[in-house]
Amino acid sequence: MLFELVLRVGSAVCDPTRLDVLMVARENADITVGEIAEMLGYNVSTISRHLTVLQAAGLIERRRTGRRTLVRARADRFARITDAALACAPTRTRAAAVTAIMAALPRG
């Protein structure tokens, strides 16, 4: 189970666009999908696909309010994992992300 979590999170953050989306979500609580798309210069459907992967990895949460979908980083559960993954941003390699995530996970 721990290995699956590491693989899911590592796979989610190894993509440069997803890592950028995660950084924006982390820095802007309750940001809309459209705002993320505008900030990063992508269309909404592209950002939505990346958010689906990040949500499946447990790194973000989405909630609907009327016609808007708000996004926020899951700092409550994955703060250490998120920090470790974001620390890999300059290298953007799967190996670096997995190594950092493994080091951040609680032992025992």
Order of alpha helices (4+ residues) and beta strands (2+ residues): alpha-alpha-beta-alpha-alpha-beta-beta-alpha-alpha
